[in-house]
Amino acid sequence: MIVRDVMTPAPHVAEVNEKLRSIHAKFLELDVRHLPVVDGGKLVGIISERDLPSDLITPAARNGSDRADRIVSHYMSADVISVNPESDLGEAIDLMLEHRIGALPVVDVDGERLIGILSYVDVLREARRLL
C-alpha cells in the first residue's frame, strides 16, 4: 500500500504570513491538529496545535495576547519531514513513529508543491477498515 491510498488530498493549510490568531481559529473550526505551511503553494513548514503559545489557548488570552498577532513562520517547524504519494505506507508510518510526529505533508515528486497530508488519523482509519 502507498501513501496516496490513505492520505487526505488538498489539505487545509496555513499561509506563511498568516497570524497565529487565524491559525488557532482554523484548528478549532476545522477540527485538525496540524496545518502544513505554504508560501505560494510551496511547502515551507508545518505547525501543530502544540506549537502555539499557551497564552492563545483561552478565549480571554487570545483577545489580549500580543502573540496572537505574530505570524506563523515564527512558530512553525521549518525542518519538515515529508513523503511523496508513491512512498510506501509502512515506511511513512515508521517515519511518524521514529520522529514522534502526528502528520506528514505529502509533496509532489520534486518535493516542493503540497498535494496532501498523511495524519495518524488517516492511518488509523485505514487500519480499522482492514480489521
C-alpha positions in Angstrom: 0.0 0.0 0.0 1.2 3.5 -0.8 0.7 6.9 0.8 -1.7 8.0 -2.0 -4.1 5.3 -0.9 -4.6 6.7 2.6 -3.6 10.4 2.5 -6.0 13.3 2.7 -5.6 15.2 -0.6 -5.7 19.0 -0.9 -5.4 19.6 2.9 -6.2 22.8 4.7 -3.1 25.0 5.0 -1.6 28.0 6.8 0.0 30.7 4.7 3.5 31.6 5.8 2.5 35.2 6.8 -0.8 34.3 8.5 -1.3 35.4 12.1 -1.5 33.0 14.9 -5.0 34.2 15.8 -6.2 32.9 12.4 -4.2 29.6 12.8 -5.8 29.0 16.2 -9.3 29.6 14.7 -8.6 27.2 11.9 -7.6 24.5 14.3 -10.9 24.9 16.2 -13.1 25.4 13.1 -11.6 22.6 11.0 -11.0 20.2 13.9 -7.4 19.5 12.8 -4.2 19.3 14.8 -1.7 20.0 12.0 -1.5 22.5 9.2 1.1 22.5 6.5 2.5 26.0 6.0 2.8 27.1 2.4 4.2 30.1 0.5 2.6 30.3 -2.9 1.7 26.6 -2.8 5.3 25.5 -1.9 5.6 23.7 1.4 7.8 25.7 3.8 6.8 24.3 7.2 4.2 22.7 9.4 2.5 23.9 12.6 0.7 21.8 15.1 -1.6 22.8 18.0 1.3 22.1 20.3 3.4 24.8 18.6 1.1 27.6 19.6 2.0 29.6 22.7 -0.1 28.6 25.7 -1.5 32.1 26.1 -3.5 31.6 22.9 -5.5 28.7 24.4 -8.1 30.5 26.5 -10.6 33.0 24.8 -9.6 35.8 27.2 -5.9 35.3 26.4 -6.5 35.1 22.7 -8.2 38.5 22.7 -5.5 40.2 24.7 -2.4 38.3 23.6 0.3 40.2 21.7 1.5 36.8 20.4 -1.9 36.3 18.6 -0.8 38.9 16.0 2.6 37.3 15.3 3.0 35.3 12.1 3.1 31.6 11.8 6.6 31.5 10.4 7.9 32.3 13.9 6.3 29.2 15.4 6.2 26.6 12.6 8.7 23.8 12.2 10.7 24.7 9.1 12.6 21.4 9.0 9.7 19.3 7.7 9.8 15.6 7.2 7.6 14.9 4.2 6.7 12.0 1.8 5.5 11.7 -1.7 2.3 10.0 -2.8 4.2 6.9 -4.1 6.0 6.4 -0.8 5.4 3.0 0.9 2.8 3.5 3.6 4.8 1.3 6.1 7.8 3.5 5.6 5.7 6.6 6.2 4.4 5.1 9.4 7.9 4.3 10.5 8.9 7.9 10.0 5.9 9.1 12.1 6.9 6.7 14.9 10.6 7.4 14.7 10.2 11.2 14.8 7.2 11.1 17.1 5.1 13.2 14.7 1.4 13.1 14.0 1.3 14.1 10.4 3.5 14.1 7.3 2.9 16.6 4.4 2.7 14.8 1.1 4.6 16.7 -1.7 5.0 16.2 -5.4 8.0 14.3 -6.7 10.0 17.5 -6.9 9.5 17.8 -3.1 8.1 21.3 -3.2 4.3 21.5 -4.0 2.0 20.3 -1.3 -0.6 17.8 -2.6 -1.8 16.1 0.6 -1.3 15.2 4.2 -0.9 11.8 5.9 -2.0 12.0 9.6 -2.2 9.4 12.3 -6.0 9.6 11.9 -5.7 8.6 8.2 -3.5 5.7 9.2 -5.8 4.5 12.0 -8.9 4.9 9.7 -7.3 2.6 7.2 -6.1 0.1 9.8 -9.7 0.0 11.2 -11.1 -0.6 7.7 -8.7 -3.6 7.3 -9.6 -5.2 10.6 
